[in-house]
Amino acid sequence: MTVLLRSRSLMRGIFHHHHHQTGPANEKGNVSNNAACVITHSHAVTPLSDWNNYDDPSSTSSSQYDDADNANNNISQSPSRNNNLPPIIDDCTELDRVRRVEIAKSHGFVYDEVHGVESILHALTRHERTLLADDNMPLRHYRAEKGNLNEAIRKIKCTLKWREEFQVEDIKRCFDNYGPTADEGSSSSSSLSSSSPEKREQLNQLANAVEYENETGKIYSRGYDKQGRAILYLTPGKENSNDEYDNMRHLVYHLERAIACTRRKAGREKVCIVIGYQGFKLTNSPPMSTVKHTLMILQGHYPERMHRAYICDPPLMFRSFWKIIKMFVDSATLEKIAFCTGKEGKFLLERDFDTSTTEKQAGGTKKLREFSSKEFLFRTPFDHTFDEKRV
């Protein structure tokens, strides 16, 4: 059995070079597939800082959300999140752009990223804008909806509400009171120490939940692909919990870490996901509700975050399971999935990764240091993968 390539663009990537194009309001110029393509902002795009000073008519009080705003500012300024970041590199290829334009046109939409981002920001309340994960979040939602502005606005509002209710920022910082940043006396650590006892207890409970879920190393980031995207390993055979809610919080923690690692390392916004099936048994199969919940988070709340997913050496029993799962996977995600087995699977992994640094399930050719959950969670900076040297 050979590698099954879901995407025509993925298949072309094996045999041909394609060109990157910058994001909205780009400085035109094609570059090779391995070259960096830096996003710059046109004078036509209003900076997010200016939007944050815009008081929308629907806001009843300009000071209503000051406490939440200050909390978010404290998190964003934490030294555990590297502030000396490289310029953003756009992972959108020319083929991606052309296809988005064609799809938008077929549905009666005009695909204009600058206008789309401006319109999305205008539709958000002041409080919603403080909840944005980063400045490019509106662009990712607009791209995911192929120019369907109303749907992009609806979904980003849904995601912002979910991020607040699911306490994503708390999940991200639940270990900030431990490890390197705490030892260095960071403002993040100081912020936690000045928090209420209730908040500190809440963060401790989150840390305990993530720590338990991660005991077996079923999810963690290690290394990068050849263009600097973090590799997030998922190993279903190491499942150790039936708690769906904690499973999802654990997943979100590692997604956010992988995104932060990619951003620091290469200035990119997408991650690679490797799903390996060593030790997998039917008893490890998650309930369908957990599968749906996982897909809802990945597809609905993290659009344009997955560069590619590699399903490595799935057992025969997985075929039947996949037939059911893929009914809930949208077409855009399906095109980014590759089943890797045999020589062609090995070729694809070697093309995208330095296999001397990857796990065995991703074609790794060298014995790597065994994963330590405590080291990763408590002693490794949030924006570093496991066993990564600190510079």
C-alpha positions in Angstrom: 0.0 0.0 0.0 1.4 3.4 -0.9 0.8 6.9 0.4 -2.7 8.2 -0.4 -2.5 11.8 -1.3 -5.8 13.6 -0.6 -4.8 16.9 -2.2 -4.0 17.6 -5.8 -1.7 20.5 -4.6 0.0 18.1 -2.2 0.6 15.7 -5.1 2.0 18.4 -7.2 4.3 19.4 -4.3 6.1 16.1 -4.7 7.0 16.6 -8.3 7.0 20.3 -8.9 7.9 23.6 -7.3 5.1 26.1 -6.7 5.4 29.7 -5.7 4.3 31.4 -2.5 2.4 34.7 -2.6 2.2 37.2 0.1 -1.0 37.8 2.1 -3.2 40.8 1.9 -1.7 44.0 0.5 1.4 42.2 -0.5 4.6 43.5 -2.0 4.4 41.5 -5.3 7.1 39.1 -6.2 7.2 35.4 -6.5 9.6 33.3 -4.5 10.6 29.6 -4.6 8.8 27.0 -2.5 11.5 27.1 0.2 11.9 30.9 0.4 10.4 33.1 3.0 7.4 35.2 2.0 6.9 38.0 4.5 3.5 39.6 5.1 3.5 43.3 5.2 0.6 45.6 5.9 -0.6 48.1 3.4 -1.5 51.6 4.3 -5.1 50.6 3.4 -5.3 48.2 6.3 -6.2 49.7 9.7 -3.8 48.4 12.4 -5.5 46.4 15.1 -4.3 48.8 17.8 -6.4 51.5 16.1 -9.4 49.2 16.0 -9.0 48.7 19.8 -9.5 52.4 20.2 -12.7 52.3 18.2 -15.8 52.4 20.3 -18.5 50.4 18.5 -22.1 51.7 18.8 -23.3 48.5 20.4 -20.9 48.9 23.3 -22.8 50.2 26.4 -19.7 51.4 28.3 -16.2 52.0 27.2 -14.9 50.7 30.6 -17.2 47.7 30.8 -14.5 45.2 29.9 -11.4 47.0 31.3 -10.6 44.1 33.7 -10.7 41.6 30.9 -8.6 43.8 28.7 -6.0 44.2 31.3 -5.9 40.4 31.9 -5.4 39.8 28.2 -2.6 42.4 28.1 -0.8 40.8 31.0 -0.9 37.4 29.2 0.3 38.9 25.8 3.2 40.7 27.5 4.4 37.6 29.3 8.1 36.8 28.7 7.2 33.2 28.4 5.7 34.2 25.0 8.7 35.5 23.1 8.1 39.1 22.1 11.1 39.2 19.7 9.3 37.3 17.0 10.3 37.2 13.3 8.1 38.7 10.6 5.1 36.5 9.7 5.7 34.2 6.7 2.5 33.5 4.7 1.9 29.8 4.1 -0.6 30.6 1.4 0.5 29.5 -2.0 -0.4 31.0 -5.4 -2.5 27.9 -6.0 -4.3 28.4 -2.7 -5.1 32.0 -3.6 -6.3 31.1 -7.1 -8.6 28.4 -5.8 -10.1 30.7 -3.1 -10.8 33.3 -5.8 -12.4 30.7 -8.0 -14.5 29.2 -5.2 -15.6 32.7 -4.0 -16.6 33.7 -7.6 -18.6 30.4 -8.1 -20.7 31.4 -5.0 -21.2 35.0 -6.0 -18.6 36.5 -3.7 -15.8 38.9 -4.5 -12.6 37.7 -2.8 -10.8 40.7 -1.4 -8.7 40.0 1.7 -8.0 43.6 2.7 -11.7 44.5 2.5 -12.6 41.2 4.2 -10.3 41.8 7.2 -11.5 45.4 7.6 -15.1 44.3 7.5 -14.6 41.5 10.1 -12.8 43.9 12.5 -15.6 46.4 12.0 -18.2 43.8 12.9 -16.5 42.9 16.2 -17.3 44.6 19.4 -14.5 46.2 21.4 -14.5 43.3 23.8 -14.4 40.8 21.0 -11.3 42.5 19.6 -9.5 42.0 22.9 -10.1 38.3 22.6 -8.4 37.9 19.2 -5.6 35.3 19.4 -3.4 37.5 17.2 -3.7 40.2 14.5 -4.0 37.6 11.7 -7.0 35.8 13.1 -9.6 37.7 11.0 -7.5 36.9 7.8 -7.4 33.2 8.6 -11.2 33.1 9.1 -11.8 35.0 5.9 -9.6 32.6 3.9 -11.2 29.6 5.5 -14.6 30.8 4.3 -13.4 31.5 0.7 -14.6 35.1 0.7 -18.0 34.4 2.4 -17.9 37.4 4.6 -21.0 36.8 6.6 -20.0 33.3 7.4 -16.5 34.4 8.4 -17.9 37.0 10.8 -20.3 34.5 12.3 -17.6 31.9 12.8 -15.0 34.2 14.2 -17.6 35.5 16.7 -18.4 31.9 17.6 -14.7 31.2 18.1 -14.0 34.3 20.2 -16.9 33.3 22.5 -15.6 29.7 22.7 -12.1 30.9 23.5 -13.4 33.0 26.4 -15.8 30.3 27.7 -13.3 27.5 27.3 -10.7 29.6 29.0 -8.0 29.2 26.3 -5.7 31.9 27.7 -5.8 30.2 31.1 -5.1 26.9 29.6 -2.0 28.4 27.9 -0.6 29.9 31.1 -1.6 27.2 33.6 2.1 26.2 33.9 3.5 29.7 34.0 4.0 29.5 37.8 6.4 26.6 37.3 9.7 26.1 35.4 12.0 28.6 33.6 9.7 31.7 33.5 8.8 31.4 37.2 12.5 31.0 38.1 13.4 34.1 36.1 10.8 36.2 37.9 8.8 37.0 34.8 5.9 39.4 34.8 3.7 36.4 34.0 4.8 34.8 37.2 4.3 38.0 39.1 0.8 38.4 37.5 -0.1 34.9 38.8 1.2 35.6 42.3 -0.9 38.8 42.4 -4.0 36.9 41.2 -6.8 36.0 43.6 -6.5 32.7 45.5 -9.5 31.5 43.5 -7.8 32.2 40.2 -4.5 30.5 41.3 -6.5 27.5 42.4 -8.3 27.4 39.0 -5.0 27.5 37.2 -3.6 24.8 39.4 -6.6 22.6 38.6 -6.0 23.2 34.9 -2.4 22.3 35.2 -3.3 19.1 37.1 -5.7 18.1 34.4 -3.3 18.7 31.6 -0.5 16.9 33.5 -2.6 13.8 34.0 -3.7 13.7 30.4 -0.1 14.1 29.2 1.4 11.3 31.4 1.7 8.8 28.6 2.9 11.4 26.0 -0.1 10.9 23.8 0.2 14.4 22.4 3.3 16.7 22.4 5.5 18.8 20.1 8.9 17.7 19.0 11.0 19.2 16.3 10.1 21.1 13.1 9.5 20.4 9.4 12.1 21.7 6.9 10.4 25.1 6.8 10.2 25.5 10.6 6.7 24.4 11.4 6.4 22.6 14.7 5.5 18.9 14.5 2.7 17.9 16.8 2.6 14.1 17.5 -0.6 12.4 18.3 -0.5 8.7 19.4 -3.9 7.2 19.9 -2.4 4.0 21.2 -1.3 5.9 24.3 -4.8 7.1 25.3 -5.1 7.1 29.1 -8.4 8.9 29.7 -12.1 8.8 29.0 -12.7 12.3 30.2 -13.8 14.1 27.0 -13.6 17.6 28.5 -10.1 17.2 29.9 -9.0 15.5 26.6 -10.1 18.7 24.8 -8.4 21.0 27.2 -5.2 18.9 26.8 -5.5 19.1 23.0 -6.0 22.8 23.0 -3.0 23.3 25.3 -0.7 21.4 22.8 -2.2 23.1 19.8 -1.5 26.5 21.3 2.1 25.4 22.2 2.8 24.1 18.7 1.5 27.4 17.2 3.7 29.4 19.5 6.7 27.2 18.7 6.2 27.7 14.9 5.7 31.4 15.3 8.9 31.8 17.3 11.0 29.4 15.2 10.0 30.5 11.7 7.4 33.2 11.8 4.8 30.8 10.3 1.3 30.2 11.5 0.7 26.6 10.7 1.7 23.3 12.3 2.3 19.8 11.1 0.3 16.9 12.7 1.7 13.4 12.8 -0.7 10.7 13.9 1.1 7.4 14.6 -0.6 4.1 15.4 2.0 2.1 17.3 0.3 0.1 20.0 -3.2 1.0 18.8 -6.1 -1.3 19.6 -9.8 -1.0 19.1 -10.1 -0.4 22.8 -8.1 2.8 22.3 -10.7 4.1 19.8 -12.2 7.3 21.2 -16.0 7.6 21.4 -17.6 9.3 18.4 -18.6 12.3 20.5 -14.8 12.9 21.3 -14.0 12.5 17.6 -16.7 15.1 16.7 -15.5 17.4 19.4 -11.9 17.2 18.3 -12.9 18.0 14.7 -15.1 20.8 15.8 -12.1 22.4 17.6 -9.6 21.8 14.8 -11.9 22.9 11.9 -14.1 25.5 13.6 -11.8 27.2 16.0 -8.3 26.8 14.4 -8.9 27.4 10.7 -5.8 27.7 8.5 -3.6 26.4 11.3 -2.9 22.9 10.0 -0.3 22.8 7.2 -0.6 19.0 6.8 -1.6 15.9 8.7 0.4 12.6 8.2 -1.4 9.5 9.2 1.4 7.0 9.6 1.1 3.3 9.2 -2.6 3.0 10.2 -3.7 -0.6 11.0 -6.2 -2.3 8.7 -8.9 -1.9 11.3 -8.5 1.9 11.0 -10.0 1.8 7.5 -13.5 1.2 8.7 -13.1 3.8 11.4 -11.8 6.3 8.8 -14.9 5.8 6.6 -17.0 7.0 9.5 -14.7 9.8 10.6 -14.2 11.4 7.2 -17.9 12.1 6.9 -17.3 14.8 9.6 -14.2 16.2 8.0 -14.6 19.2 5.6 -13.2 19.0 2.1 -10.5 21.6 2.9 -9.1 19.5 5.7 -9.3 16.3 3.8 -7.0 17.8 1.1 -4.3 18.3 3.7 -4.3 14.7 5.0 -1.8 12.1 3.7 -1.8 8.4 4.6 1.8 7.4 4.8 2.8 3.8 4.3 5.4 2.0 2.2 8.1 3.6 0.0 6.0 6.6 -1.1 5.0 7.4 2.4 8.7 7.3 3.4 9.5 9.6 0.5 6.9 12.1 1.6 8.1 12.1 5.1 11.8 12.5 4.0 10.8 15.3 1.7 9.1 17.3 4.4 11.1 16.4 7.5 14.7 15.9 8.5 14.0 12.3 9.6 17.2 12.2 11.7 15.2 14.4 14.2 11.7 12.9 14.0 10.1 10.2 16.0 10.2 6.7 14.5 6.5 6.9 13.7 7.4 9.8 11.3 10.1 8.0 9.5 12.8 8.8 12.1 16.1 7.2 11.5 17.8 7.8 14.9 17.0 6.8 18.4 15.8 9.9 20.2 15.7 10.7 23.9 12.6 9.4 25.5 9.8 11.9 26.0 9.4 13.3 29.6 6.1 14.8 30.3 7.3 16.6 33.4 10.2 18.1 31.6 8.0 19.3 28.7 5.3 20.8 30.9 7.2 22.2 33.8 10.7 22.9 32.6 10.4 23.7 28.9 9.4 27.2 27.7 5.9 27.4 26.2 7.3 28.3 22.8 9.8 25.5 22.6 9.3 21.9 21.5 10.5 19.0 23.6 14.2 18.5 23.7 14.8 21.7 21.8 18.0 23.6 22.8 17.4 27.0 24.2 19.5 29.7 22.4 
